[in-house]
Amino acid sequence: MSLQIEYEIDEIQLNYLQLLSNHAQQIFTFRCKNSVAWYDESARSFKKAVKFEGVNGHEFSTNSKSKKAMIKVPFDGCKVITISALQN
């Protein structure tokens, strides 16, 4: 299953921010229930990891080759599905 979350930003504002910045950060919180957000511990893979799409269709994911497109995951609480999560 694939879910797309979209939000709008003013294109002029985004272009201005890109010109003035060499680094950007956005905090994204994923509340998981019976789903994988980043690392699937049972399959030992990142195959089901969340992917982000940036400007011009650039994909930010576990497969990003560039350090500029690096995603830092400070905590992955979705990698282990507990019995209590399955019962809710």
C-alpha positions as CSV (number, residue, x, y, z in Angstrom):
1,M,0.0,0.0,0.0
2,S,1.3,3.4,-0.9
3,L,0.0,6.6,0.7
4,Q,1.0,10.0,-0.6
5,I,1.0,13.1,1.6
6,E,1.1,16.4,-0.2
7,Y,1.4,20.0,0.9
8,E,1.8,23.2,-0.9
9,I,4.6,25.8,-0.7
10,D,4.8,29.0,-2.6
11,E,7.2,28.4,-5.5
12,I,8.8,31.9,-5.2
13,Q,9.4,31.4,-1.5
14,L,11.0,28.0,-2.1
15,N,13.3,29.4,-4.9
16,Y,14.4,32.2,-2.6
17,L,15.1,29.8,0.3
18,Q,17.2,27.6,-2.1
19,L,19.3,30.6,-3.2
20,L,20.0,31.8,0.3
21,S,20.6,28.4,2.0
22,N,23.1,25.7,1.7
23,H,21.3,23.4,4.1
24,A,17.7,22.6,5.0
25,Q,16.0,20.6,7.7
26,Q,12.5,19.4,8.1
27,I,11.2,17.3,11.0
28,F,8.6,14.7,10.0
29,T,6.9,12.5,12.6
30,F,5.4,9.2,11.4
31,R,3.0,7.5,13.8
32,C,3.1,3.8,12.9
33,K,0.5,1.2,13.6
34,N,1.3,-2.2,12.1
35,S,3.5,-0.5,9.5
36,V,7.2,0.0,8.8
37,A,8.6,3.5,8.6
38,W,12.2,3.0,7.9
39,Y,13.9,-0.3,8.7
40,D,11.9,-3.6,8.6
41,E,13.5,-5.6,11.2
42,S,11.6,-8.9,10.5
43,A,12.7,-8.7,6.8
44,R,16.1,-7.1,7.6
45,S,15.7,-4.5,4.9
46,F,14.8,-1.0,4.0
47,K,12.5,-2.1,1.1
48,K,9.3,-0.7,2.8
49,A,11.0,2.5,4.0
50,V,9.2,5.9,3.7
51,K,10.4,7.9,0.6
52,F,10.3,11.7,0.3
53,E,10.1,13.6,-3.0
54,G,11.7,17.0,-3.2
55,V,11.9,19.7,-5.8
56,N,11.8,18.5,-9.4
57,G,11.0,14.9,-8.4
58,H,14.2,14.3,-6.5
59,E,13.8,11.3,-4.2
60,F,15.2,11.3,-0.7
61,S,15.3,7.7,0.6
62,T,17.6,5.0,1.9
63,N,19.1,4.8,-1.6
64,S,20.1,8.4,-1.8
65,K,23.7,8.5,-3.0
66,S,24.4,12.2,-2.3
67,K,25.2,13.5,1.2
68,K,23.1,16.5,0.3
69,A,20.1,14.2,0.1
70,M,20.8,12.4,3.3
71,I,18.0,11.5,5.6
72,K,18.8,11.3,9.3
73,V,16.5,9.1,11.4
74,P,17.1,9.8,15.0
75,F,14.7,7.1,16.2
76,D,12.8,4.4,14.4
77,G,10.1,3.1,16.7
78,C,8.3,1.3,13.9
79,K,11.0,-1.3,13.2
80,V,9.6,-3.8,15.7
81,I,5.9,-4.7,15.7
82,T,4.9,-5.8,19.2
83,I,2.1,-8.2,20.2
84,S,0.2,-5.3,21.8
85,A,0.3,-3.3,18.6
86,L,-1.2,-6.2,16.7
87,Q,-4.0,-6.5,19.2
88,N,-5.1,-2.8,19.0
